[in-house]
Amino acid sequence: MIDRKRNITILFTGGGSGGHLYPLLAVVDELTRICREDYIALEAYYMGPQDKFRPLIESRGMKTIWISGGKWRRYFSIENFFDIPKMFIGLIQAMIKMFFIMPDAIFSKGGTGALPVIVAGWFYRIPIIIHESDATPGVTNLLSARFASRIAVGFQAALPYFHPQKTAWIGNPIGQDLIGLQPSQEEAKESLGFDKTKPLLAIIGGSQGAQKINEFMLQNLKALLEKTQIYHQTGRDNFEEVQKLSRAVIIETPLQGQTGNRYVAVSYIEKDMKTVLVAADLVVCRAGSNTISELAAFHKPAVLIPLGSAANDHQRANAYEFSKTGAAVVIEENNLLPGIFLSQINSILGDPTALLRMSEASKNFYKPGAAEIIAREIIAVA
């Protein structure tokens, strides 16, 4: 029985990218909901380096504590020599600032600036929970695991990297605002301006876009438009060029009378991600852990093109873990050739049985409730 007069102070850390931050915010939202329902007074803090995500963090009502942060690279880089002092400065700052709030528990998503917070928390004997999103863990979480009371992982393949008695495979946290009430696929297609009776290919490059994928899609746009409708998220920096070049392709396409409604390019998907994922019959994208988790949550088949320069080659590991289930096809960047790509797209979209089989595999890969599991574990250790 939870003490209805209980007060808890929780410190969150982990950031540097949306891949670390968005799952963290999903946990914050669940923890806030549970505490409200169980009459627990929650005081939430975020500690880490200040970056572009500051407005998003503060929008959740967390009190922010900024410290210096550095990034440790496993490969030789002159930047390591500049970042190591930042880590020590961040540790001293974390030790001092944590003393004045003394949280009941710490939750870390890893990433830039999280390690000093973890070490300071261990020094003060504060219970620590960490979550690793990728199939191949990042260096921060591998180091943080030594100090953690509980470890959660998003991929089963990550389990062997951590102590078995304190590690659980729970999936990746996804915000309820994304996976909540959903329209039908027909309604979603119509709201995006597409024909509800025809297949839709969604090409999603992430907030920064994926220039190589954009260039490849433009080179093969004519052939793709003969087979499917396309929703193309380009990234803000690439949008104008993609839009200009795609118009030239559409004008030259024999299907000119139809293609005006068969191709839509957007710079960034801010509020429509739910609609896009519901509408899509097949998704072409990178292989970040959050992306794969969202595909699985919406039961979507995918063609994954992992980013070759990703740290620890984690996108490649993520992609093959998802594809092993039958939910996706992986095409590595050096194999991204028109013949291979168009053959895969045509064989999947042209075979309803294959689409259904991949959709079921994607659905089975999904592990729901990760954010709630972590939130309840935070309350338990606090």
Phi, psi and omega per residue, in radians:
M1 nan 2.242 -3.125
I2 -1.399 2.322 3.091
D3 -1.126 2.042 -3.051
R4 -1.298 -0.058 3.079
K5 -1.900 0.254 -2.998
R6 -1.310 2.478 3.017
N7 -2.082 2.366 3.081
I8 -2.316 2.569 3.069
T9 -2.066 2.095 -3.092
I10 -2.073 2.352 3.110
L11 -1.895 2.212 3.108
F12 -1.864 2.563 3.065
T13 -2.637 2.834 -3.130
G14 2.076 2.238 -3.124
G15 -3.137 -2.707 -3.096
G16 1.751 -0.371 3.101
S17 -2.691 2.800 3.083
G18 -1.097 -0.508 3.122
G19 -1.085 -0.516 3.062
H20 -1.544 -0.662 -2.961
L21 -1.370 -0.769 -3.043
Y22 -1.087 -0.712 3.039
P23 -1.124 -0.631 3.092
L24 -1.050 -0.764 -3.140
L25 -1.167 -0.564 3.067
A26 -1.099 -0.669 3.093
V27 -1.197 -0.720 3.097
V28 -1.010 -0.785 -3.126
D29 -1.091 -0.758 3.137
E30 -1.177 -0.715 3.124
L31 -1.099 -0.725 3.111
T32 -1.069 -0.760 -3.137
R33 -1.110 -0.829 -3.094
I34 -1.121 -0.751 3.132
C35 -1.103 -0.679 3.115
R36 -1.119 -0.771 -3.117
E37 -1.203 -0.544 -3.088
D38 -1.750 0.232 3.077
Y39 1.013 0.721 3.063
I40 -1.818 2.241 3.099
A41 -1.412 1.978 -3.070
L42 -1.795 2.275 2.974
E43 -2.056 1.982 -3.028
A44 -1.939 2.341 3.094
Y45 -2.142 2.674 2.964
Y46 -2.149 2.271 3.111
M47 -2.166 2.218 3.122
G48 3.001 3.123 3.121
P49 -1.184 2.499 3.132
Q50 -1.315 2.279 3.137
D51 -2.557 -2.906 -3.055
K52 -1.169 -0.223 -3.107
F53 -1.553 0.068 -3.095
R54 -0.930 -0.828 -3.136
P55 -1.045 -0.636 -3.138
L56 -1.176 -0.722 3.117
I57 -1.109 -0.817 -3.085
E58 -1.239 -0.365 3.111
S59 -1.161 -0.328 3.122
R60 -1.539 0.059 3.107
G61 1.406 0.170 3.103
M62 -1.350 2.529 3.020
K63 -1.440 2.263 -3.023
T64 -1.770 2.427 3.100
I65 -2.231 1.979 -3.038
W66 -1.658 2.367 3.072
I67 -2.303 2.882 3.078
S68 -1.230 2.562 -3.129
G69 -2.448 2.533 3.076
G70 -2.314 2.818 -3.127
K71 -2.001 2.245 3.075
W72 -1.690 2.186 -3.129
R73 -1.811 2.390 -3.122
R74 -1.282 -0.337 3.108
Y75 -1.703 2.852 3.128
F76 -1.201 2.259 3.091
S77 -2.660 2.377 3.099
I78 -1.077 -0.428 -3.134
E79 -1.163 -0.419 3.088
N80 -1.044 -0.621 -3.110
F81 -1.193 -0.444 3.095
F82 -1.534 -0.528 -3.057
D83 -1.459 -0.493 3.132
I84 -1.017 -0.813 3.073
P85 -1.040 -0.617 3.107
K86 -1.081 -0.624 3.135
M87 -1.131 -0.743 3.134
F88 -1.179 -0.676 3.069
I89 -1.101 -0.760 3.119
G90 -1.074 -0.655 3.121
L91 -1.134 -0.777 3.107
I92 -1.076 -0.766 3.116
Q93 -1.091 -0.745 -3.126
A94 -1.119 -0.705 3.134
M95 -1.073 -0.787 -3.095
I96 -1.208 -0.856 -3.041
K97 -1.242 -0.578 3.122
M98 -1.201 -0.539 -3.136
F99 -1.011 -0.602 -3.057
F100 -1.457 -0.276 3.089
I101 -1.919 -0.494 3.105
M102 0.677 1.276 -3.084
P103 -1.163 2.802 3.090
D104 -1.407 -0.421 3.118
A105 -2.788 2.754 3.094
I106 -2.159 2.376 3.016
F107 -2.096 2.241 -3.105
S108 -2.162 2.387 3.016
K109 -1.762 0.117 -3.123
G110 1.355 -3.022 -3.138
G111 1.666 -3.126 -3.051
T112 -0.987 2.218 3.031
G113 1.523 -0.081 -3.087
A114 -1.369 -0.570 -3.025
L115 -1.074 -0.761 3.093
P116 -1.015 -0.628 3.130
V117 -1.169 -0.728 3.133
I118 -1.111 -0.801 -3.120
V119 -1.121 -0.727 3.105
A120 -1.106 -0.717 3.104
G121 -1.102 -0.695 3.095
W122 -1.111 -0.711 3.130
F123 -1.023 -0.686 -3.130
Y124 -1.538 0.103 3.112
R125 1.046 0.712 3.091
I126 -1.609 2.327 3.104
P127 -1.030 2.380 -3.073
I128 -2.189 2.294 3.030
I129 -2.064 2.314 3.069
I130 -2.137 2.712 3.071
H131 -2.263 2.300 3.088
E132 -1.945 2.103 -3.046
S133 -1.442 -0.557 -2.947
D134 -1.642 2.809 3.083
A135 -1.177 -0.537 3.045
T136 -1.954 1.941 -3.023
P137 -1.100 2.612 3.051
G138 -1.363 2.814 -3.072
V139 -1.104 -0.623 -3.134
T140 -1.085 -0.786 -3.123
N141 -1.264 -0.558 3.077
L142 -1.099 -0.695 3.092
L143 -1.301 -0.691 -3.114
S144 -1.144 -0.495 -3.082
A145 -1.020 -0.494 3.123
R146 -1.101 -0.461 -3.051
F147 -1.844 -0.064 -2.997
A148 -1.484 2.530 3.028
S149 -1.462 -0.638 3.139
R150 -2.387 2.535 3.115
I151 -2.302 2.258 3.075
A152 -2.041 2.505 -3.141
V153 -2.231 2.641 -3.122
G154 -1.556 -0.445 3.140
F155 -2.100 2.444 3.104
Q156 -1.039 -0.554 -3.111
A157 -1.123 -0.325 -3.135
A158 -1.449 -0.233 -3.071
L159 -0.979 -0.762 -3.080
P160 -1.131 -0.256 -3.123
Y161 -1.355 -0.230 -3.015
F162 -2.203 2.903 -3.130
H163 -1.100 2.146 -3.021
P164 -1.112 -0.520 -3.057
Q165 -1.359 -0.218 3.113
K166 -2.187 0.318 -3.087
T167 -2.104 2.420 3.117
A168 -2.370 2.474 3.077
W169 -1.593 1.906 -3.053
I170 -2.149 -0.089 -3.041
G171 1.579 -3.037 -3.099
N172 -1.877 2.402 3.131
P173 -1.148 2.343 3.079
I174 -2.248 2.370 -3.096
G175 -1.167 2.483 3.126
Q176 -1.124 -0.435 3.117
D177 -1.133 -0.404 3.108
L178 -1.556 -0.771 -2.996
I179 -1.723 0.142 3.125
G180 -1.212 -2.659 -3.080
L181 -0.906 2.251 -3.040
Q182 -2.123 2.569 3.044
P183 -1.326 3.000 3.017
S184 -1.289 2.851 3.141
Q185 -1.105 -0.680 3.129
E186 -1.102 -0.779 3.119
E187 -1.103 -0.699 -3.127
A188 -1.134 -0.746 3.125
K189 -1.096 -0.784 -3.131
E190 -1.124 -0.666 -3.114
S191 -1.184 -0.408 3.086
L192 -1.588 -0.037 3.081
G193 1.609 0.320 -3.108
F194 -1.868 2.878 3.040
D195 -1.288 2.150 -3.054
K196 -1.248 -0.250 -3.087
T197 -1.618 -0.145 -3.068
K198 -1.912 2.669 3.139
P199 -1.142 2.652 -3.136
L200 -2.226 2.201 3.061
L201 -1.778 2.128 3.096
A202 -1.783 2.175 3.099
I203 -1.915 1.966 -2.994
I204 -2.097 2.026 -3.082
G205 -1.756 -0.002 -3.099
G206 1.467 3.085 -3.030
S207 -1.084 -0.568 3.131
Q208 -1.561 -0.139 -3.060
G209 1.337 3.068 3.105
A210 -2.389 1.703 -2.970
Q211 -1.029 -0.717 -3.119
K212 -1.125 -0.698 3.107
I213 -1.175 -0.728 3.105
N214 -1.008 -0.838 -3.121
E215 -1.088 -0.726 -3.138
F216 -1.138 -0.735 -3.135
M217 -1.111 -0.709 3.121
L218 -1.123 -0.668 3.121
Q219 -1.140 -0.476 -3.074
N220 -2.012 0.255 -3.055
L221 -1.090 -0.738 -3.118
K222 -1.022 -0.833 -3.133
A223 -1.148 -0.650 -3.139
L224 -1.185 -0.711 -3.094
L225 -1.168 -0.334 3.068
E226 -1.274 -0.323 -3.062
K227 -1.947 -0.449 -2.958
T228 -2.746 2.811 2.931
Q229 -1.420 2.685 -3.054
I230 -2.344 2.282 2.954
Y231 -1.950 2.065 -2.959
H232 -2.125 1.960 3.045
Q233 -1.663 2.046 -2.905
T234 -1.716 -0.372 -2.915
G235 1.621 2.545 -3.029
R236 -1.082 -0.711 -3.056
D237 -1.247 -0.388 -3.047
N238 -1.779 -0.124 -2.923
F239 -1.059 -0.894 -3.050
E240 -1.065 -0.733 -3.139
E241 -1.160 -0.763 3.130
V242 -1.093 -0.754 -3.132
Q243 -1.079 -0.751 -3.131
K244 -1.137 -0.807 -3.104
L245 -1.227 -0.615 3.133
S246 -1.174 -0.627 3.092
R247 -1.067 -0.688 3.117
A248 -1.108 -0.691 3.121
V249 -1.153 -0.758 -3.103
I250 -1.095 -0.709 3.135
I251 -1.069 -0.631 -3.097
E252 -1.503 -0.071 -3.061
T253 -1.420 2.381 3.106
P254 -1.018 -0.447 -3.132
L255 -1.518 0.545 -3.000
Q256 -0.904 -0.629 -3.103
G257 -1.211 -0.327 -3.078
Q258 -1.921 -0.528 -2.951
T259 -1.188 -0.290 3.103
G260 -1.007 -0.573 3.123
N261 -1.795 0.121 -3.101
R262 -1.785 -0.138 -3.122
Y263 -2.412 2.225 3.075
V264 -2.284 2.224 3.066
A265 -1.954 2.371 3.073
V266 -2.318 2.690 -3.113
S267 -1.395 -0.711 -3.041
Y268 -2.669 2.437 3.123
I269 -1.698 1.776 -3.054
E270 -1.661 -0.886 -3.078
K271 -2.026 -0.156 -3.017
D272 -1.773 0.167 -3.067
M273 -1.020 -0.714 3.102
K274 -1.025 -0.822 -3.127
T275 -1.091 -0.740 -3.133
V276 -1.105 -0.797 -3.109
L277 -1.204 -0.606 3.066
V278 -1.172 -0.734 -3.055
A279 -1.227 -0.600 -2.994
A280 -1.179 2.439 2.976
D281 -1.583 -0.510 3.141
L282 -2.605 2.478 -3.101
V283 -2.100 2.329 2.999
V284 -1.898 2.182 -3.047
C285 -2.849 3.062 2.985
R286 -1.261 -3.010 -3.031
A287 -2.225 0.718 2.998
G288 -1.133 2.682 -3.081
S289 -1.082 -0.712 3.127
N290 -1.133 -0.720 3.140
T291 -1.047 -0.831 -3.127
I292 -1.124 -0.690 3.116
S293 -1.107 -0.687 3.105
E294 -1.195 -0.686 3.059
L295 -1.014 -0.805 -3.122
A296 -1.145 -0.679 3.138
A297 -1.088 -0.546 3.132
F298 -1.756 0.131 3.065
H299 1.044 0.738 -3.030
K300 -1.762 2.324 2.952
P301 -1.239 2.724 -3.074
A302 -2.596 2.696 2.859
V303 -1.918 1.979 -3.048
L304 -1.750 2.311 3.100
I305 -2.121 1.519 -3.051
P306 -1.094 2.515 3.101
L307 -1.243 2.048 -3.052
G308 -1.150 -0.446 -3.094
S309 -1.658 0.151 -3.114
A310 -1.122 2.519 -3.122
A311 -0.980 2.362 3.131
N312 1.029 0.242 -3.093
D313 0.978 0.596 -3.026
H314 -1.177 -0.517 -3.139
Q315 -1.164 -0.669 3.098
R316 -1.086 -0.772 3.116
A317 -1.097 -0.758 3.097
N318 -1.031 -0.816 -3.066
A319 -1.045 -0.795 -3.097
Y320 -1.273 -0.490 3.037
E321 -1.128 -0.742 3.134
F322 -1.219 -0.699 -3.081
S323 -1.236 -0.448 3.138
K324 -1.052 -0.446 -3.134
T325 -1.390 -0.248 -3.058
G326 1.661 0.081 -3.078
A327 -1.463 -0.268 -3.020
A328 -2.610 2.783 2.974
V329 -1.951 2.376 3.135
V330 -1.849 2.221 2.995
I331 -2.144 1.935 3.139
E332 -1.278 2.719 -3.012
E333 -0.958 -0.665 -3.113
N334 -1.310 -0.170 3.066
N335 -1.877 0.175 -3.092
L336 -1.374 1.434 -3.099
L337 -2.047 2.565 -3.069
P338 -0.928 -0.785 -3.095
G339 -1.061 -0.803 -3.127
I340 -1.166 -0.825 -3.058
F341 -1.126 -0.900 -3.093
L342 -1.125 -0.597 3.092
S343 -1.102 -0.752 3.127
Q344 -1.148 -0.792 -3.135
I345 -1.066 -0.820 -3.114
N346 -1.139 -0.700 -3.102
S347 -1.210 -0.573 3.141
I348 -1.361 -0.926 -3.098
L349 -1.190 -0.443 -3.131
G350 -1.495 0.010 -3.093
D351 -2.260 1.669 -3.130
P352 -0.972 -0.571 3.133
T353 -1.159 -0.707 3.107
A354 -1.139 -0.732 3.102
L355 -1.055 -0.770 -3.130
L356 -1.152 -0.724 -3.138
R357 -1.114 -0.758 3.120
M358 -1.179 -0.659 3.112
S359 -1.094 -0.738 3.111
E360 -1.131 -0.686 3.106
A361 -1.132 -0.695 3.098
S362 -1.109 -0.763 3.110
K363 -1.043 -0.738 -3.104
N364 -1.228 -0.409 3.119
F365 -1.282 -0.451 -3.035
Y366 -1.235 2.307 3.032
K367 -2.001 1.789 -3.068
P368 -1.313 2.793 2.974
G369 1.422 0.270 -3.093
A370 -1.083 -0.727 -3.121
A371 -1.093 -0.718 3.138
E372 -1.200 -0.696 3.115
I373 -1.030 -0.806 3.139
I374 -1.138 -0.750 -3.116
A375 -1.058 -0.745 -3.139
R376 -1.223 -0.556 3.088
E377 -1.222 -0.629 3.075
I378 -1.049 -0.802 3.129
I379 -1.098 -0.699 -3.103
A380 -1.122 -0.761 -3.113
V381 -1.360 -0.387 3.136
A382 -1.321 nan nan
